[in-house]
């Protein structure tokens, strides 16, 4: 078992929804700058969610 599996960060874990696994595979096909853009959007969304609490 890998560390990523133990800490819940493996996109290939058995309990991950198929949609999430497919999104991860799609991300791997993007250019680095596009992944950076998505990473920034995710951070903004997580911050907004945290601010709403």
N, C-alpha and C positions, 0 to 999 in steps of 0.2 A: 504494500500500500504506500502511496506517495503522500508527502506532507500536504500537498494541495488538496488531496482527498480528505485528509484528517481535519483540515481547517475550513472545509466547505467552499473551496475556491476552484474546484475542478469542474469545468464545463462538461466533462465527459462522465460525471458521476451518474450512477444509476437513478438517483432521485431527481435529477434535473429534467425539467419539462423539455420535450422534443423541440419546441419552438426556440428555447434558449440555446440549445445545442446548435440548431440551424443558424441562429444569429451569430454565434461564435465562429462558426465555419465561414460565414459570409464576411465577417470582419477580417479574417486572415487573408482574404483576397484583395482587400483594399490597400491603397498606398498609405504609407506612414502618415502623411499629412491629413488624410481623411480620417484615419483612426484617431489622430490627435484631436480633430474637430469633434468627433463623437465622444471622446474622453472628456473634453471640456463641457459638452452638453450634459453628459451624465453627472459631472461634478456640480453643475448649476442646479440640476434637478434634485440631487441629493441635498444640497444646501437649502433649497426652497422647502423641501419636505421637512428638514430639521428645523427650519425657522417657523414652520406652521405649528409645531408642537408646543 
